[in-house]
Amino acid sequence: MGDTPGQSGPRRAPGWQHGGVSAPAHPSRKRGGAAATARPPRDGGRAPAARAGGGRGRRPAAPDGDPPRPLYTAGGFAAAWAAGIGLAVLMTITLVGWVAAPHGTFGEDIADLFRAAVQGWLVGHNVGFGIPGGRVTMLPLGLVVLPGLLLYRAGRWIARSCDLPRLRHVFRAALAVAGPYAAISGTLALIAQTEYVRPSMFQALVAGFVLAFAFGGLGALVQMLRDKGIPKRRLLDLMPARSRSLLVGTASATGVLLATGALLFGTGLGARLDEAVAITQELAPGSVGGVLLVVTQLVYVPNALVFGLSYAVGPGFALGADTMVAPTGVSVGALPLFPMLAAVPENGPAPVLSLLALAAPLAAGAVGGVLTQRSAPDVVSEAAPLWGFVCGVSTGLVCAALCVLAGGPVGAHRLAEVGPSAWQVGLITALEVGVAAAIAAWVANWRYYRAEVGTDAATGIRPASGAAARPAPDRPAATGRPRPVPAPRRSAPAAERPAPANGPEPEAPAGRRRPRLLSGLRPRRARRDDADDDAEELYGITYEADPAPADPDPRDG
């Protein structure tokens, strides 16, 4: 009696025992601590778990007071909800197109309309399909946004409804939604089979699982971080320094290349906008058809960015058999009537201004190399170029994967070759970006340690000369002001100790940091709050000053 929240009863001191379980009055705020109660609370069947590093516990899983749902049951419901909403949206778009086009009676076409909506759902998951005499695998990457957003919402709902006390349990939530979603995707691939269109069931299973695991897991992770009050930026802090630096460098270099591709596509389309308008007028789609045409072009914009990336790297891309659009020249035949294709240059030499894009891999390598070394500098200068080149190789792998997703055949015969060559783009990107990143990483690493050593020389700090040398006294991290070194003295209270004869040492210049890896110069970082306990030091190593020896007492002599 009296041990349930919201119920009156005698008060007990913290730590009272009931059935061998300790029930503190408040949740523990220490690392790894959690509040244990003698009886499950009413608001969801579990006590709020205190997050690592302190802070508020996660809120109840079910706001209406229901107990948490079983994880894998909730995952099945979430997968069915995401698939159903996505299918309903595409069914609506298909009906709008059917109404705008010449058609027969609704009863005769209802089965075909449903299959067309299912095929569009599979296309949104990048599932290719076979047609008589060929295959279609160049699918709009922008359509992946629809299932991605729905799966993200499904993952957040799972995190709110189920008991996920630790961040590592996000993998269970991702699996809980990915398994049923892959099964639904494979089933729809069977339903969409017709005499002329045969979706790949294997691709449907793989694509459904990967998308659900990625976006559903991301949604669950974001919701768990929000419930536990953990800032999203701490995810990078919890990663090893080297892995974090490579992730940032690769993402930055890839972003520079994609931005260059966007610039090329936008410039080419703007220069030939009159031709795009002429193609649209020739198609005469009408009002409803015009909206659908614009939507179709928008979902193909990510593919166009990857095509522009391949042009900037050098290999270029193909728009049919025996065609090429590259800095070395343009050779294309008759193109389909699609307004976006107006951005393709005329046959002949490549436009002179477009050749400036060939500097993009070098710029991407410079950015990636600097950012790779910025968060994890190397003491051994020879290691910095190596990690810069690794950043270039990882960027090449990412670009090759993007080319695989963005290109592919669009039918048989002439259109069987469309898009960039994945292996050529990946190899050349790895070499160009890797070499530039290696040079930039070496220069950034050299400048970093040169600036740090110069700062220490200006403040009078000298590194230790050997392993047995004592480190310099600690100094507060908040002010950056070194602590004065006192002369030999007797053991006395702190208030009676004499001040140093020469006065305090000069302040270190603002905005400078001390070298992290020079022996005897790296004090342990002051902890501003409990949330910084898990922050990684450089390479996961914390350098501490040894305790100073006790001062000799003159009376002992």
Summary of the structure (lengths in Angstrom):
residues: 557
radius of gyration: 31.4
end to end distance: 68.6
largest distance: 112.3
contacts: 1763
relative contact order: 0.09
helix: 54%
strand: 5%
